[in-house]
Amino acid sequence: MARRNSSLLLVIFIYFICLAPFSWAQDQSKLVGDWQMVVEAEGQYFYLYLSLKEMEGKLEGTISEASGFFTNLPLNNLKLEADKLTFDFTAPTPPDGLSRLISAELKIAADYEKMEGFLTIPDLGITASANLTKKK
């Protein structure tokens, strides 16, 4: 019995050391591309573009506002954990156009073609829903 448990532990260890990073990298590459984002905040709609790319094995990205209010702002603290993508960026925000930290938490659909979640602006106490669709 102890030998069987040892074998099981060895298999689990090998998976996490050897295979899990490979599967995470595969998932990461499925997110690469351009995304259209619709944000609904207190009855108002905002349209953003998210661009994700893979550089030296790491996911990187930028975000832009559709009408040009801001363009190609870098994403910070970009993390992919299972089916969740999180990141931060600093951008001008209503009502006064001051730059504020915005945090995103998005759930990735199984087909990697959609994401949904929310954006939070802690300084204003605002949380807004976000729906993203991958551009073809």
URURHU-V172942 format. One record per pair of residues at least 24 apart in sequence whose ideal C-beta (glycine too) atoms are under 10 Angstrom apart, sorted by sequence separation. I is the first residue (numbers start at 0). J is the second residue. D is the distance in Angstrom with one decimal. If there is no record, write none. Layout:
# URURHU-V172942
I,J,D + I,J,D
This chain:
# URURHU-V172942
27,51,8.9 + 28,52,10.0 + 50,74,9.2 + 60,84,9.4 + 62,86,8.5 + 68,92,9.6 + 82,106,5.9 + 83,107,7.0 + 99,123,6.9 + 101,125,9.4 + 102,126,9.5 + 103,127,10.0 + 105,129,6.7 + 107,131,9.2 + 108,132,9.7 + 28,53,5.9 + 47,72,9.9 + 49,74,8.0 + 68,93,9.6 + 75,100,9.0 + 81,106,9.6 + 82,107,4.7 + 97,122,8.6 + 104,129,8.9 + 105,130,9.3 + 108,133,9.4 + 27,53,6.4 + 34,60,9.0 + 36,62,7.9 + 38,64,9.9 + 51,77,8.3 + 58,84,8.4 + 60,86,7.0 + 62,88,5.5 + 64,90,7.5 + 72,98,9.4 + 76,102,8.4 + 77,103,9.5 + 78,104,9.9 + 81,107,8.6 + 82,108,8.2 + 97,123,9.7 + 99,125,9.6 + 101,127,9.3 + 103,129,6.7 + 105,131,6.7 + 31,58,7.7 + 33,60,9.9 + 36,63,9.8 + 59,86,9.9 + 61,88,8.5 + 63,90,9.4 + 64,91,8.6 + 69,96,10.0 + 75,102,9.7 + 76,103,9.9 + 82,109,7.7 + 93,120,9.6 + 28,56,9.9 + 30,58,6.7 + 31,59,9.7 + 34,62,9.3 + 36,64,9.8 + 37,65,9.7 + 51,79,9.8 + 58,86,9.1 + 60,88,8.9 + 62,90,7.3 + 68,96,8.4 + 79,107,8.2 + 90,118,10.0 + 92,120,5.9 + 95,123,9.9 + 103,131,9.5 + 24,53,8.5 + 27,56,8.4 + 31,60,9.2 + 36,65,9.0 + 69,98,8.8 + 72,101,9.3 + 74,103,8.3 + 82,111,9.6 + 94,123,8.6 + 27,57,8.4 + 28,58,8.8 + 30,60,8.9 + 35,65,8.4 + 84,114,6.6 + 88,118,9.4 + 90,120,9.3 + 92,122,8.4 + 93,123,8.8 + 27,58,5.2 + 83,114,9.3 + 85,116,8.7 + 92,123,7.0 + 24,56,6.8 + 26,58,9.9 + 82,114,9.3 + 84,116,8.1 + 87,119,9.6 + 93,125,9.4 + 24,57,9.9 + 51,84,8.6 + 83,116,8.0 + 92,125,8.4 + 24,58,9.6 + 49,84,9.6 + 51,86,9.5 + 20,56,9.4 + 49,86,9.0 + 49,88,9.7 + 62,101,8.7 + 47,88,9.9 + 62,103,8.7 + 47,90,9.1 + 45,92,9.6 + 84,131,9.3 + 45,93,8.6 + 30,79,7.1 + 29,79,10.0 + 43,93,7.9 + 27,79,5.6 + 40,92,9.5 + 41,93,9.6 + 26,79,6.7 + 40,93,8.4 + 30,84,6.9 + 47,101,10.0 + 49,103,8.8 + 24,79,9.7 + 26,81,8.4 + 23,79,6.9 + 26,82,8.4 + 47,103,9.9 + 49,105,9.2 + 23,80,8.8 + 27,84,9.6 + 23,81,8.8 + 26,84,10.0 + 38,101,9.7 + 38,103,9.6 + 49,114,8.8 + 36,103,8.9 + 36,105,9.1 + 34,105,9.5 + 47,118,8.9 + 45,118,9.0 + 30,105,9.9 + 30,107,7.1 + 40,117,9.7 + 29,107,8.4 + 34,112,9.7 + 36,114,8.4 + 37,115,9.9 + 39,117,9.8 + 40,118,7.9 + 32,111,9.3 + 34,113,9.1 + 36,115,10.0 + 38,117,8.8 + 31,111,9.7 + 32,112,9.9 + 34,114,7.2 + 38,118,5.9 + 40,120,8.6 + 49,129,9.5 + 26,107,8.1 + 29,110,9.0 + 30,111,6.4 + 29,111,4.0 + 36,118,8.6 + 45,127,7.8 + 47,129,8.2 + 49,131,6.5 + 51,133,9.5 + 28,111,9.4 + 29,112,9.2 + 40,123,9.6 + 44,127,9.6 + 48,131,9.8 + 30,114,8.4 + 41,125,7.2 + 43,127,8.8 + 45,129,9.2 + 47,131,8.7 + 49,133,9.5 + 50,134,9.5 + 26,111,7.8 + 40,125,6.0 + 41,126,10.0 + 49,134,9.8 + 40,126,8.2 + 41,127,7.6 + 48,134,8.5 + 40,127,3.5 + 39,127,6.1 + 40,128,8.0 + 38,127,5.0 + 39,128,5.0 + 40,129,9.4 + 38,128,7.1 + 39,129,8.0 + 37,128,8.7 + 38,129,5.0 + 39,130,8.2 + 37,129,7.2 + 38,130,8.2 + 36,129,5.7 + 37,130,5.1 + 38,131,9.6 + 36,130,7.2 + 37,131,7.8 + 35,130,9.0 + 36,131,4.7 + 37,132,8.3 + 35,131,6.7 + 36,132,8.3 + 34,131,4.6 + 35,132,5.2 + 34,132,6.8 + 35,133,8.1 + 34,133,5.5 + 35,134,6.2 + 33,133,7.4 + 34,134,6.6 + 32,133,5.7 + 33,134,4.4 + 31,133,9.7 + 32,134,6.6 + 33,135,9.5 + 30,133,8.3 + 32,135,9.0 + 29,133,9.2
